[in-house]
Amino acid sequence: MAASSRSAREAKRRVQQMEAKRELRREQDKRRKRDNLLATAGGAAALVLAVVLQLTVFSSNPSEDEFKAAEAGLQSPSASATPSPAASNGANIPKPETAAGKTFTGTLALNRGNLGVSLDGSKAPQAAAVFKSLADKNFYKGLSCHRLTTAASFGVLQCGSKSGDGSGDPAYTWGPLENTPANNKYPAGTIAVARTGGNAYGNGTQFFIVYKDTVIPADAAGGYTVVGKVTSGLDVVSKIAAAGVKPGASATDGAPVEPVTIDSFSLK
């Protein structure tokens, strides 16, 4: 009887040990799943941070101080990151009525090749009026396309800064936003208006050409005005992008390796 009792106790102990091991494995599995979830969330947060840093001020590349501030708080410390109240367009801004219901077609001639373009005055009358007016005045002749992005889902060539460094002209700002994509998607060939971050009246003379399908999250002010599209020659921009950006703070966002300038911009 004593031997039988010891065997029973030993068997019970082995069962308890097996149960403890199974419970340990269950806890380890839970921990691994939890760690994987945290890693995935961390990766998603890093992606969101990268997009926010790229787009906090779309009209110019953020400075090193702005980059650090954005990294710390996901926002730029500059005034342009704060939504501005609605304001009347200045006297030097053409009226939207001059383009309402019209379609303007023409050529954006770059030193790397020509692009056929079309501007939609029905969907974006204020923007179309602005760019038709600037083109008619030969404003863009000789200006550069100072910014190129080559990230997987963020491919644009940005042009039209009078200074050539991406800064805007404070004497030439306008709004409101028009024809902004509800889904934040900008298909290849889109021509949209660059602006200061968080400011619906921060549009100016700059525009960007989307050379591959791109997602640009809306900011505090909304999305970016789609004024028209490239009707031919988009491969010219794709070839510029293929050459890459000049070495700098970012491998996918900076000045094009091959300098790009505007020879002329004609619309009729």
C-alpha positions in Angstrom: 0.0 0.0 0.0 2.9 2.4 0.9 4.5 1.9 -2.5 1.2 2.3 -4.3 0.7 5.6 -2.4 4.1 6.9 -3.4 3.5 6.0 -7.0 0.2 7.9 -7.0 1.9 11.0 -5.4 4.7 10.8 -8.0 2.2 10.5 -10.9 0.3 13.5 -9.5 3.5 15.5 -9.2 4.4 14.7 -12.9 0.9 15.8 -14.0 1.3 19.1 -12.1 4.7 19.7 -13.6 3.3 19.1 -17.1 0.4 21.5 -16.4 2.9 24.1 -15.2 5.0 23.7 -18.4 1.9 24.0 -20.6 0.9 27.2 -18.7 4.4 28.6 -19.1 4.2 27.9 -22.9 0.8 29.6 -23.1 2.2 32.7 -21.3 5.2 32.7 -23.6 2.9 32.5 -26.7 0.8 35.4 -25.3 3.9 37.4 -24.7 5.3 36.8 -28.2 2.0 37.8 -29.7 1.9 40.9 -27.6 5.5 41.8 -28.6 4.7 41.3 -32.3 1.7 43.6 -31.9 3.8 46.2 -30.3 6.4 45.9 -33.0 3.8 46.3 -35.7 2.3 49.3 -34.0 5.8 50.8 -33.6 6.5 50.3 -37.3 3.2 51.9 -38.2 3.9 54.8 -35.9 7.3 55.3 -37.4 5.7 55.3 -40.9 3.2 57.9 -39.8 6.0 60.0 -38.3 8.0 59.9 -41.5 5.0 61.0 -43.5 4.2 63.8 -41.1 7.8 65.0 -41.1 7.7 65.0 -44.9 4.5 66.9 -45.1 4.4 69.3 -42.1 5.4 72.1 -44.4 4.9 71.0 -48.0 6.0 74.3 -49.6 9.5 73.8 -48.4 11.8 71.3 -46.8 11.8 71.5 -43.0 14.9 72.9 -41.4 16.9 70.8 -38.9 15.3 72.5 -36.0 11.8 72.0 -37.4 12.7 68.3 -38.1 13.7 67.8 -34.5 10.6 69.5 -33.2 8.4 67.5 -35.5 10.1 64.3 -34.4 9.5 65.2 -30.8 5.9 66.4 -31.1 4.7 65.5 -34.5 4.3 69.1 -35.5 6.4 72.0 -36.7 7.0 75.0 -34.4 6.7 77.4 -37.2 3.6 79.6 -37.6 2.8 77.9 -40.9 1.8 74.7 -39.0 -1.1 76.5 -37.4 -4.3 76.8 -39.3 -4.9 80.4 -40.4 -8.3 82.0 -40.4 -10.0 82.5 -43.8 -8.7 85.6 -45.5 -9.6 87.5 -48.6 -7.3 87.1 -51.6 -5.1 90.1 -52.3 -5.6 92.5 -55.1 -2.8 90.9 -57.1 -4.6 87.5 -57.1 -6.9 87.0 -60.2 -10.5 86.3 -59.6 -11.8 82.8 -59.9 -14.5 83.9 -62.3 -11.8 84.4 -64.9 -11.3 80.6 -65.1 -14.7 79.2 -63.9 -16.0 76.6 -66.2 -13.0 76.7 -68.5 -10.3 74.2 -69.4 -6.8 75.5 -70.1 -4.4 73.3 -72.1 -0.7 73.9 -72.9 2.9 72.9 -72.4 5.2 72.9 -69.4 8.6 73.0 -71.1 11.4 71.7 -68.8 15.1 71.5 -69.7 14.7 67.8 -69.5 11.7 67.6 -71.8 8.1 68.8 -72.4 4.9 68.0 -70.6 1.5 68.4 -72.0 -0.8 69.8 -69.3 -4.5 70.6 -68.7 -6.0 72.8 -65.9 -9.5 72.4 -64.8 -11.3 75.7 -64.1 -14.6 73.9 -63.3 -13.2 72.0 -60.3 -10.6 74.5 -59.2 -11.4 77.9 -60.6 -9.3 79.9 -58.2 -6.2 77.8 -58.7 -6.7 77.6 -62.5 -7.0 81.4 -62.6 -3.8 81.9 -60.6 -1.7 79.6 -62.7 -3.1 80.9 -66.0 -2.3 84.4 -64.9 1.3 83.5 -63.8 1.9 81.5 -67.0 0.7 84.4 -69.2 3.2 86.7 -67.4 6.1 84.3 -68.0 6.5 84.1 -64.3 7.9 80.5 -64.4 10.5 81.1 -67.1 13.9 80.2 -65.7 12.6 79.0 -62.3 13.7 75.6 -60.9 12.0 72.5 -59.8 13.8 72.4 -56.4 12.3 69.4 -54.8 12.0 65.7 -55.7 10.7 62.9 -53.6 11.3 59.2 -54.4 9.8 57.3 -51.5 7.7 54.2 -52.3 4.3 55.9 -52.0 5.4 59.5 -52.2 6.6 60.6 -55.7 6.4 64.2 -56.6 8.5 66.9 -58.4 7.9 70.4 -56.9 8.4 73.6 -58.9 7.7 77.3 -58.9 9.6 78.8 -56.0 10.7 82.3 -57.0 13.8 82.1 -54.8 14.6 78.6 -56.0 15.0 77.2 -52.4 11.3 76.3 -51.7 10.4 79.4 -49.8 7.2 81.1 -50.7 6.4 84.7 -51.6 4.5 86.2 -48.6 3.1 88.9 -50.9 1.4 86.3 -53.1 -0.8 83.9 -51.0 -4.3 82.8 -51.7 -7.0 80.3 -51.0 -9.3 78.6 -50.3 -8.5 74.9 -51.0 -10.4 73.4 -53.9 -10.9 69.9 -55.4 -8.9 68.1 -52.6 -9.1 64.3 -52.8 -11.4 62.9 -50.1 -9.3 59.7 -49.9 -5.9 61.5 -49.8 -4.8 59.7 -53.0 -3.1 61.7 -55.8 -2.9 59.5 -58.9 0.1 59.7 -61.2 -0.2 62.7 -63.5 -1.9 64.9 -61.0 -0.8 68.6 -60.8 -1.6 70.0 -57.4 -0.8 73.2 -55.5 1.9 73.3 -52.8 1.2 75.3 -49.7 2.4 75.9 -46.2 1.3 73.3 -43.7 -2.0 73.7 -41.9 -3.0 76.8 -43.9 -5.9 76.7 -46.3 -4.8 80.2 -47.5 -1.2 79.3 -47.8 -1.2 78.6 -51.5 1.2 80.5 -53.6 3.1 80.1 -56.9 4.4 76.6 -56.3 2.9 73.4 -57.7 3.9 69.7 -57.7 3.6 67.0 -60.3 2.8 63.5 -59.1 4.7 61.0 -61.2 3.5 57.9 -59.5 0.4 57.1 -57.4 0.9 58.9 -54.1 -0.9 59.1 -50.8 -0.6 62.5 -48.9 -2.5 62.6 -45.6 -4.5 65.8 -45.1 -3.3 68.1 -42.4 -5.2 70.5 -40.1 -6.3 72.6 -43.1 -7.2 69.7 -45.4 -5.7 68.3 -48.5 -3.9 69.9 -51.5 -5.8 71.5 -54.4 -5.7 69.4 -57.5 -5.7 72.0 -60.3 -5.1 69.7 -63.3 -3.2 66.9 -64.9 -0.3 65.9 -67.1 -1.7 64.8 -70.5 1.6 63.8 -72.1 5.3 63.5 -71.2 5.0 62.2 -67.6 7.9 59.9 -68.5 10.1 63.0 -68.5 9.5 63.4 -64.7 9.9 59.6 -64.1 13.3 59.8 -65.7 14.2 62.8 -63.5 13.1 60.8 -60.5 15.1 57.7 -61.6 18.3 59.7 -61.3 17.5 60.3 -57.6 18.1 63.2 -55.2 21.3 64.9 -54.2 22.9 63.5 -51.0 21.6 65.2 -47.9 19.5 64.7 -44.8 17.1 62.4 -46.7 17.8 59.8 -49.4 14.3 60.2 -50.8 13.5 63.9 -50.5 15.7 66.7 -51.8 16.9 68.5 -54.8 17.1 66.4 -58.0 20.5 65.1 -58.9 20.0 66.5 -62.4 19.0 70.2 -62.1 15.6 70.9 -63.5 14.5 74.3 -64.7 11.4 75.6 -66.5 12.0 76.9 -70.0 8.4 78.1 -70.4 4.9 77.5 -69.3 2.2 78.2 -71.8 -1.6 77.9 -71.5 -4.5 78.7 -73.7 
